[in-house]
Amino acid sequence: MISLFGKQIAARQALRLAVSTGILACFAALAQAQAPTRTQVMAQRDGNGTLTFTVDVADVTGNPVSEGSVSFETTRGSLGSVFVHNGTATLTLTNPPQWARTVTAVYHGDTGFAGSSASTEVEPDDSSTLPGFTVTASPSSFTVTPGQSQTVNLTITSQNGFSEAVNLSCSSLPAASTCAFNPDVATPPANSTTPSALEITTEAPSGVLSPSFLIPGFLALAGLGAIRRRNLVALRALGLAMLLGAGVLGLTACNPRYSYEHYQPSPNYGTTAGSYTVVVSAYSTNGTSITQATSSDSSCSGAVCIAMTVQ
């Protein structure tokens, strides 16, 4: 006859086996959840010098993907990032960098799709001789949870001898989030580059009841359970002590709890989950004219666009 002790051991082993099997099944499901993808990119320049990148993202069967974002990477940084809609992502550069010769479209994937990439060559267009500048970002696509921050490294590049101060700003941020530049005014040397760090900060939800209000209740329940153990005098004494502690904590917690319940602060839900396009604008003025950096798709009016996903 199997002893009670043996039955307990067998039950524990069965439980461990079930937990291990469940964990392995979860990992297998996650591995299968991300379907492989294929990315294709094409670059086209019109008569005005505007450069348009069109990216098609699909799974291996050819079905279009409508999740995630695509960033356009060069050896000097990202030209921008856009979200995928109906299997297509488009970036239009009205002031494309002269040094951008090879551009790689990187699909960053999502919970259901794996990442992929493709590159294209860009024909040079050196017809413009006007001084100007471009702005690139690294990374230009990122994911955060409320309460986290993300640093994006910006690079301001001079073109045709440009060497004036560039003012930086951001817009289209989600609610309960902020941005800050260091520095917010950067001056690139002629035909060279200068950096600026952009920090985007999100806010976590707040206004939840303090866990300290729950401690007296837990102590009281534990104390009652200990007192019911009639054969253990020491344990009963510990139970009485727990009940006494619960009473003291309950009295001391009454005042803050009363204040909270009758004078509650306004709820703060933090940064809302979703997909956002953060616009970084940049301009320079010498007092008589303004030089604006415009390198963005049709839905973004800034120097560079950053795809921000809040989970």
NUMIVEX-580043 format. One record per residue (C-alpha): residue number from 1; residue in one letter; x, y, z. Coordinates in steps of 0.001 Angstrom, whole numbers. Example, Ala and Ser with C-alpha at 12.3 -4.5 7.8 and 13.67 -1.06 7.14 Angstrom:
2
(node 1,'A',(12300,-4500,7800)),
(node 2,'S',(13670,-1060,7140)),
***
This chain:
311
(node 1,'M',(0,0,0)),
(node 2,'I',(1332,3374,-945)),
(node 3,'S',(1861,5626,2065)),
(node 4,'L',(405,9110,2384)),
(node 5,'F',(3934,10520,2107)),
(node 6,'G',(4445,8659,-1183)),
(node 7,'K',(1187,10008,-2548)),
(node 8,'Q',(2282,13559,-1715)),
(node 9,'I',(5585,13075,-3544)),
(node 10,'A',(3787,11659,-6578)),
(node 11,'A',(1355,14593,-6586)),
(node 12,'R',(4213,17100,-6430)),
(node 13,'Q',(6023,15400,-9294)),
(node 14,'A',(2856,15437,-11371)),
(node 15,'L',(2373,19131,-10634)),
(node 16,'R',(5955,19932,-11653)),
(node 17,'L',(5526,17973,-14872)),
(node 18,'A',(2302,19837,-15679)),
(node 19,'V',(3923,23228,-15028)),
(node 20,'S',(6961,22344,-17156)),
(node 21,'T',(4741,21121,-19975)),
(node 22,'G',(2684,24315,-19807)),
(node 23,'I',(5770,26522,-19963)),
(node 24,'L',(7155,24639,-22961)),
(node 25,'A',(3784,24893,-24689)),
(node 26,'C',(3715,28661,-24109)),
(node 27,'F',(7200,29086,-25598)),
(node 28,'A',(6216,26944,-28580)),
(node 29,'A',(3072,29029,-29109)),
(node 30,'L',(5053,32246,-28952)),
(node 31,'A',(7596,30919,-31430)),
(node 32,'Q',(4828,29934,-33839)),
(node 33,'A',(2918,33188,-33305)),
(node 34,'Q',(5421,35300,-35243)),
(node 35,'A',(4893,34477,-38894)),
(node 36,'P',(7823,35176,-41268)),
(node 37,'T',(7495,38195,-43572)),
(node 38,'R',(8948,39520,-46810)),
(node 39,'T',(9761,43160,-47441)),
(node 40,'Q',(10212,44913,-50806)),
(node 41,'V',(11253,48556,-51255)),
(node 42,'M',(11312,50882,-54259)),
(node 43,'A',(12716,54434,-54543)),
(node 44,'Q',(11408,56993,-57043)),
(node 45,'R',(12416,60628,-57596)),
(node 46,'D',(10229,63188,-59397)),
(node 47,'G',(11251,66249,-61414)),
(node 48,'N',(11298,68501,-58329)),
(node 49,'G',(13836,66335,-56534)),
(node 50,'T',(11282,64767,-54165)),
(node 51,'L',(12254,61216,-53233)),
(node 52,'T',(9562,58645,-52402)),
(node 53,'F',(10140,55227,-50861)),
(node 54,'T',(7373,52640,-51174)),
(node 55,'V',(7576,49495,-49077)),
(node 56,'D',(5416,46390,-49406)),
(node 57,'V',(5259,43992,-46441)),
(node 58,'A',(3574,40588,-46733)),
(node 59,'D',(3712,37137,-45196)),
(node 60,'V',(5193,34188,-47073)),
(node 61,'T',(1846,33462,-48727)),
(node 62,'G',(1589,37002,-50107)),
(node 63,'N',(-1067,38341,-47739)),
(node 64,'P',(-444,42007,-46796)),
(node 65,'V',(660,42797,-43243)),
(node 66,'S',(-1038,45669,-41392)),
(node 67,'E',(878,45698,-38117)),
(node 68,'G',(4179,47199,-36998)),
(node 69,'S',(6327,49939,-38508)),
(node 70,'V',(9077,50439,-41084)),
(node 71,'S',(12158,52611,-40583)),
(node 72,'F',(14413,53807,-43388)),
(node 73,'E',(18031,53346,-42370)),
(node 74,'T',(21270,54747,-43794)),
(node 75,'T',(24895,54637,-42665)),
(node 76,'R',(24331,58019,-40953)),
(node 77,'G',(21037,57266,-39226)),
(node 78,'S',(17360,56807,-39959)),
(node 79,'L',(15529,59056,-42406)),
(node 80,'G',(12245,58402,-40636)),
(node 81,'S',(9760,55737,-39662)),
(node 82,'V',(6132,55113,-40627)),
(node 83,'F',(3471,52580,-39677)),
(node 84,'V',(2323,49882,-42074)),
(node 85,'H',(-1219,50181,-43447)),
(node 86,'N',(-2729,47461,-45640)),
(node 87,'G',(710,46046,-46316)),
(node 88,'T',(2249,49349,-47485)),
(node 89,'A',(4478,51996,-45914)),
(node 90,'T',(5418,55183,-47786)),
(node 91,'L',(8006,57823,-46939)),
(node 92,'T',(8321,60973,-49078)),
(node 93,'L',(11404,63165,-48688)),
(node 94,'T',(10986,66666,-50086)),
(node 95,'N',(14554,67513,-49080)),
(node 96,'P',(16430,64197,-49341)),
(node 97,'P',(20017,64070,-48072)),
(node 98,'Q',(22596,64241,-50841)),
(node 99,'W',(24686,61564,-49132)),
(node 100,'A',(21887,58967,-48995)),
(node 101,'R',(22987,56391,-51580)),
(node 102,'T',(21796,53113,-50039)),
(node 103,'V',(18615,53014,-47964)),
(node 104,'T',(17423,49925,-46086)),
(node 105,'A',(13747,49551,-45215)),
(node 106,'V',(13513,47659,-41915)),
(node 107,'Y',(10165,46150,-40939)),
(node 108,'H',(10276,45854,-37141)),
(node 109,'G',(7542,43262,-36849)),
(node 110,'D',(4857,42905,-34198)),
(node 111,'T',(3382,40297,-31906)),
(node 112,'G',(2122,38288,-34866)),
(node 113,'F',(4823,38922,-37495)),
(node 114,'A',(8603,38618,-37559)),
(node 115,'G',(10829,41414,-38836)),
(node 116,'S',(12399,41603,-42296)),
(node 117,'S',(14299,44123,-44416)),
(node 118,'A',(15210,45112,-47964)),
(node 119,'S',(17597,47687,-49472)),
(node 120,'T',(17519,49930,-52517)),
(node 121,'E',(20010,52184,-54270)),
(node 122,'V',(19215,55888,-54653)),
(node 123,'E',(20394,57878,-57653)),
(node 124,'P',(22283,61009,-56538)),
(node 125,'D',(20759,64421,-57167)),
(node 126,'D',(23362,67138,-56706)),
(node 127,'S',(21507,69783,-58702)),
(node 128,'S',(20715,71900,-55648)),
(node 129,'T',(23454,74210,-54408)),
(node 130,'L',(21441,76061,-51761)),
(node 131,'P',(22727,75752,-48168)),
(node 132,'G',(20536,73557,-46017)),
(node 133,'F',(20524,70705,-43544)),
(node 134,'T',(18935,67349,-42835)),
(node 135,'V',(17951,65566,-39619)),
(node 136,'T',(18185,61827,-38995)),
(node 137,'A',(17169,59777,-35952)),
(node 138,'S',(18364,56595,-34268)),
(node 139,'P',(16192,54766,-33479)),
(node 140,'S',(13200,56133,-35334)),
(node 141,'S',(10889,53356,-34167)),
(node 142,'F',(10511,52096,-30598)),
(node 143,'T',(8108,50508,-28108)),
(node 144,'V',(7650,51511,-24450)),
(node 145,'T',(5295,50810,-21568)),
(node 146,'P',(3729,53689,-19573)),
(node 147,'G',(6292,55074,-17144)),
(node 148,'Q',(9308,54360,-19363)),
(node 149,'S',(11543,56787,-21282)),
(node 150,'Q',(13270,56458,-24642)),
(node 151,'T',(16302,58376,-25901)),
(node 152,'V',(16512,59091,-29634)),
(node 153,'N',(19845,60294,-31009)),
(node 154,'L',(19419,63003,-33650)),
(node 155,'T',(22063,63997,-36186)),
(node 156,'I',(21925,67386,-37932)),
(node 157,'T',(23914,67293,-41176)),
(node 158,'S',(25049,70405,-43081)),
(node 159,'Q',(24592,70563,-46856)),
(node 160,'N',(26300,72990,-49235)),
(node 161,'G',(28201,74844,-46520)),
(node 162,'F',(25293,75414,-44122)),
(node 163,'S',(26543,76446,-40641)),
(node 164,'E',(23747,78186,-38756)),
(node 165,'A',(21901,77408,-35513)),
(node 166,'V',(19095,74844,-35852)),
(node 167,'N',(16107,75011,-33484)),
(node 168,'L',(14513,71677,-32563)),
(node 169,'S',(11001,70930,-31289)),
(node 170,'C',(8592,67993,-31164)),
(node 171,'S',(4841,67562,-31536)),
(node 172,'S',(2096,64912,-31899)),
(node 173,'L',(3065,63259,-28619)),
(node 174,'P',(449,61094,-26860)),
(node 175,'A',(-1232,62532,-23778)),
(node 176,'A',(704,62328,-20484)),
(node 177,'S',(4093,62296,-22209)),
(node 178,'T',(6831,64886,-22748)),
(node 179,'C',(9921,65450,-24858)),
(node 180,'A',(13190,67282,-24215)),
(node 181,'F',(16220,68008,-26417)),
(node 182,'N',(19833,68239,-25310)),
(node 183,'P',(20655,70659,-26796)),
(node 184,'D',(17475,72159,-28269)),
(node 185,'V',(19577,74478,-30462)),
(node 186,'A',(22412,72827,-32401)),
(node 187,'T',(24849,74319,-34927)),
(node 188,'P',(26516,71952,-37395)),
(node 189,'P',(29907,72965,-38856)),
(node 190,'A',(29902,73554,-42601)),
(node 191,'N',(29508,70252,-44470)),
(node 192,'S',(29673,68311,-41210)),
(node 193,'T',(27340,67047,-38472)),
(node 194,'T',(26317,67809,-34887)),
(node 195,'P',(24252,65670,-32467)),
(node 196,'S',(21278,66286,-30203)),
(node 197,'A',(19631,63822,-27810)),
(node 198,'L',(15827,63671,-27715)),
(node 199,'E',(14302,62079,-24607)),
(node 200,'I',(10649,61046,-24759)),
(node 201,'T',(9096,60305,-21359)),
(node 202,'T',(5777,58567,-20720)),
(node 203,'E',(3739,58512,-17524)),
(node 204,'A',(2483,55498,-15582)),
(node 205,'P',(-1063,55371,-14147)),
(node 206,'S',(-1450,56519,-10547)),
(node 207,'G',(-4183,57005,-7943)),
(node 208,'V',(-4498,53322,-6956)),
(node 209,'L',(-5369,52445,-3348)),
(node 210,'S',(-2285,51995,-1228)),
(node 211,'P',(-1510,48354,-341)),
(node 212,'S',(-1030,49474,3298)),
(node 213,'F',(-4818,49551,3664)),
(node 214,'L',(-4900,45788,3058)),
(node 215,'I',(-2289,44843,5683)),
(node 216,'P',(-4637,44968,8739)),
(node 217,'G',(-7086,42641,7033)),
(node 218,'F',(-4406,40096,6199)),
(node 219,'L',(-3096,40184,9766)),
(node 220,'A',(-6589,39697,11182)),
(node 221,'L',(-7263,36666,8993)),
(node 222,'A',(-3902,35141,9847)),
(node 223,'G',(-4506,35769,13556)),
(node 224,'L',(-7904,34076,13508)),
(node 225,'G',(-6426,31082,11715)),
(node 226,'A',(-3671,30778,14311)),
(node 227,'I',(-6059,30998,17281)),
(node 228,'R',(-8102,28084,15940)),
(node 229,'R',(-5059,25835,16374)),
(node 230,'R',(-6051,24805,19902)),
(node 231,'N',(-3223,22388,20508)),
(node 232,'L',(-425,24878,19985)),
(node 233,'V',(-245,27444,22779)),
(node 234,'A',(2584,29399,21156)),
(node 235,'L',(738,29610,17868)),
(node 236,'R',(-2393,30841,19649)),
(node 237,'A',(-319,33513,21348)),
(node 238,'L',(1060,34548,17954)),
(node 239,'G',(-2511,34744,16662)),
(node 240,'L',(-3524,37067,19477)),
(node 241,'A',(-513,39247,18714)),
(node 242,'M',(-1530,39393,15043)),
(node 243,'L',(-5056,40443,15951)),
(node 244,'L',(-3693,43141,18238)),
(node 245,'G',(-1393,44356,15445)),
(node 246,'A',(-4287,44373,13000)),
(node 247,'G',(-6301,46520,15377)),
(node 248,'V',(-3485,49017,15834)),
(node 249,'L',(-2765,49232,12090)),
(node 250,'G',(-6475,49524,11378)),
(node 251,'L',(-6814,52502,13692)),
(node 252,'T',(-3715,54244,12326)),
(node 253,'A',(-4844,53625,8750)),
(node 254,'C',(-8322,55074,9326)),
(node 255,'N',(-7281,58683,9004)),
(node 256,'P',(-5434,58423,5635)),
(node 257,'R',(-8067,56089,4266)),
(node 258,'Y',(-10864,58475,5295)),
(node 259,'S',(-9004,61317,3603)),
(node 260,'Y',(-8515,59254,457)),
(node 261,'E',(-12141,58099,222)),
(node 262,'H',(-13648,61546,871)),
(node 263,'Y',(-11053,63743,-852)),
(node 264,'Q',(-9785,61576,-3688)),
(node 265,'P',(-7258,63068,-6102)),
(node 266,'S',(-8133,63273,-9764)),
(node 267,'P',(-7370,59914,-11417)),
(node 268,'N',(-4280,59785,-13631)),
(node 269,'Y',(-4557,57109,-16304)),
(node 270,'G',(-1027,57666,-17615)),
(node 271,'T',(18,57460,-21256)),
(node 272,'T',(-2615,55617,-23277)),
(node 273,'A',(-1557,52527,-25206)),
(node 274,'G',(-1509,52928,-28982)),
(node 275,'S',(568,53841,-32028)),
(node 276,'Y',(1780,57425,-32421)),
(node 277,'T',(3864,59366,-34944)),
(node 278,'V',(6095,61849,-33114)),
(node 279,'V',(7080,64789,-35323)),
(node 280,'V',(10502,66407,-34873)),
(node 281,'S',(10616,69870,-36466)),
(node 282,'A',(13780,71806,-37196)),
(node 283,'Y',(14353,75282,-38573)),
(node 284,'S',(17061,77912,-38812)),
(node 285,'T',(16894,81666,-39378)),
(node 286,'N',(19562,84292,-39966)),
(node 287,'G',(17146,87168,-39326)),
(node 288,'T',(16058,87591,-42932)),
(node 289,'S',(15261,84070,-44145)),
(node 290,'I',(14202,80753,-42654)),
(node 291,'T',(15632,77401,-43615)),
(node 292,'Q',(13232,74549,-42821)),
(node 293,'A',(14209,70898,-42769)),
(node 294,'T',(11459,68858,-44443)),
(node 295,'S',(12107,65155,-44845)),
(node 296,'S',(8888,63361,-44089)),
(node 297,'D',(5943,61436,-45444)),
(node 298,'S',(2659,63077,-46330)),
(node 299,'S',(1226,62584,-42820)),
(node 300,'C',(4207,64210,-41097)),
(node 301,'S',(5248,67842,-41532)),
(node 302,'G',(8540,67788,-39642)),
(node 303,'A',(12192,67116,-40262)),
(node 304,'V',(11944,63483,-39186)),
(node 305,'C',(9087,61257,-37970)),
(node 306,'I',(9407,58707,-35167)),
(node 307,'A',(7050,55746,-34802)),
(node 308,'M',(6206,55376,-31119)),
(node 309,'T',(4248,52387,-29809)),
(node 310,'V',(2913,52383,-26225)),
(node 311,'Q',(1905,48966,-24885)),
***
